[in-house]
Amino acid sequence: MKKFSIIFISILSALTVGAMALANTAAVELYDRTAELLFNTDNVTVKAHAEFSLDGSRFKTADGEWKQDGDRSYRQLLLSSPRKDGTERKNGYTIVTEKNDLYLMEVFTPGVCRRGSTGERLSILRSTVESKHLVQLGRALASQADLILGADTITKTEDGSYRVALGEDAPDLVNAALNQIARFAAKRYFMVDFDRNRTDSEMSMNGFVTVTTGILYTMQGISLRKAEITLKPDENGELLLAEGSVSLNLETSADGVKQLDVSFRVEISSRGSTVLKKFDPQDYGAKMAYYAEPAFGAEFGGEYGEATNVINEEAQ
C-alpha cells in the first residue's frame, strides 16, 4: 500500500495507537487488533479524511477509501491544495488491484486507465521486518504505559471509547518513537532516506514546489506539541473509529521550528462483508491507455505500487 496508507493508516494509526501506549489489558488487546487490521485482514473497508496545516495555514486536504476483498483491493485518494489565487488544486488517483495486476486512474488524466503489475496483497499494509519491529516497539510502550505516560493520560468514556490526551511534557521516549515512525513512512512511501539528509543542511522549504516535499526534505526531527485522540471499539473490541488532532513541532534545516497540525477521522466497517467484483474500466468511466510508460505517481514522485509496465490494450 502506498500513499493512502501513509496519510491515513501508517502515520496516523501508528502514531495514534503505537505512540500513545495503552495500559490496561483491554486497551492492549485493542492495540493488537489494530495491528491485525493493518497487517493481516483480508476483508475490510476503511474511509478516512484528514487536513494538514503548517503554521496555521492549510496546505492539504485528503479524502480516501480502501476496500480489501481477498486478493482484490480498491483504493482512492483525493487531494486538494489551496492556490495563491484562492482556487483549489485537485489531484489524486483510484487504484484497483487483482492478484498481481494493477489498474491506475489519475485525477489529472480523467477517463484514462493504465495497467501495471504489483506484488499480490491480502492486507492494508505490507508486512516487512522493519514494520514488524515498529509494531513490537509500540507494544513494548503499551506494556509500560503507566510508567512512561502516567495514569491520567488515557481515559475510558461511558460509551467504551478511549480518549488520549498528550502535551509537550510527553516523555522523550514518545518523541523518539514518533521520529522512528516518520522515518519509516518517509522511506517506504516517499522514497526519502533521512540518513542522506545532513544535520548541517541549510535547505529552505521555499525551494520546493509543494509544502509536502518541503517538509520531507528539510525535516530534521519532530516532537509532540499536543494530541487529542479518540479510539472507539465495537462490542467485540474491534476498532470502529479513530479521530482527533495532532500538533507537532517540526524542526527544519533552515526555517526554524514550524507547527504541523493534522486533524483526522478514520472509519472501519464491513469486516468480512466487503465485496469487489472483477475490474472493468467502464465501471469507472475509463478506457485503457494507448501509451506504454511506467505507472509513477505525480503527487510526491513515488510509485503507486510496484507498477513497472503499462499494457497498450487497444493497440494490441
Disulfide bonds with the S-S distance in Angstrom:
none
